[in-house]
Amino acid sequence: YENHRDNCTLEFNMTIKNPNNGGARSKNYKYTLKDKEGNWKSDKQGEYYVFKLPIISEMTFGEEGTYDIKIENKYSREPLEGIKSITLKYNNSK
């Protein structure tokens, strides 16, 4: 998509809704995927470049239950061509 090719950026918003309508947290993210010379900031794995982008650190989940996570493309008029998948991984550092 245009910003991916031209600006080499990926922008999205992530909203996390707490269980039982207990509120929500939302944040915008912007990542530059290439360096100033136009090289990808990731190693190629097979046919794809894989990026590990930290989105939250030191967040607590104080309520038991199911949290709804919504990820929205900030370029709503542009398709996300070239993105194969997005995976969220929770790391419990306790």
NORLIN-V227194 format. One record per backbone hydrogen bond with DSSP energy under -1.0 kcal/mol. NH is the residue of the N-H (numbers start at 1). CO is the residue of the C=O. If there is no record, write none. Layout:
BEGIN
NH/CO
NH/CO
END
This chain:
BEGIN
5/1
6/2
8/3
9/3
10/31
12/29
13/72
14/27
15/70
16/25
17/68
18/23
22/19
25/16
27/14
29/12
31/10
33/8
35/39
38/35
41/33
45/48
48/45
50/43
68/17
70/15
72/13
74/11
78/75
81/79
83/80
END
